[in-house]
Amino acid sequence: MDHAEDQHTIREWLRPIDRDAKEERNRYTFEMWLACYTQQKIADAVRMAREAVATEAKPFSTIAALARSLSSWLTPACLKFG
């Protein structure tokens, strides 16, 4: 096995670990965003640049807008579970 094959094998082994770490970071970022932390506080917590957090958080505002839109037509009876 040559060096390029070794690197490819290692990348393949690490792919699930990288994916899981990114998912966890994204989940934590979203939770902090919901808790109204600043982008800088989130960036410090997840060890990313503030600009990267701003880019990652853009879809969150779409989710928030959708939630506001849904809440405007949902009645309290619709929100009861059980």
N, C-alpha and C positions, 0 to 999 in steps of 0.2 A: 504494500500500500504506500503510495507516495504522499508527499506533504499536502497537496491539494485535496486528495481523498480524505486524509486525516482531518483537515479543517472542515470539510463537508460533513463528515460523520459527527464531529463534535457539535457543529451548528444544529444538526438534526436532533441530537440528544438534548441540546439546550432549548430547542424551540418550545416545548410544552412549559418549561420552567419560565421562560421569558413571557409567554402568553399569560400564564397564571399571575405572574408578578404585575404585568400591565393591567389585567382585569382588576386585581386587588387595588392598585393605585387609582384606577378610574373610579372604582366604587368609593374609595376613601375621599377622593376629590369631590365626587358628587355629594356625599354626605356632608362634607365641610361646606360646600356651596349652599346646600339646603339650610345649613345652620348659620348662613350669612357671614361666613368668614371672608375676609378680603382675598383677592387673588394673590397678594404677596404672602399672606399667612398660609394659604394653601400651598403655594410654591415652596415656601420654607419647609412645610411639613412633609411634602412628598419629594423634596430635593429636585425641583425642576425650576426652570426659568419662569418668571412671572408671565412672560409673553407666551410660553408654551401652555401654561395653565389657561390663559385667556383664550387661546385657540381651542383647547380641549373643552372649555366650558361653554363655547358658543351654542352647541346643541341643547344645553341645559335651559337656556332662555326659551327655546322653542317648546320644550316640555312644560315649562312654567306657563307659557301663553296658552297651550292646549288645556292645561288644568284649569286656568281661569275661565277659558271658554266653556269647558264642560260644566264647571260649577255654576255658570250663569243659567243653565237650563235644567240642571238636576234638582229635584225636590228633595227635602229631607227624607221622605219615604223611600226614595231611590237609593239613598245612602245607607239604609239599614241592612245589616247582614244578620240573618237569623232572628 
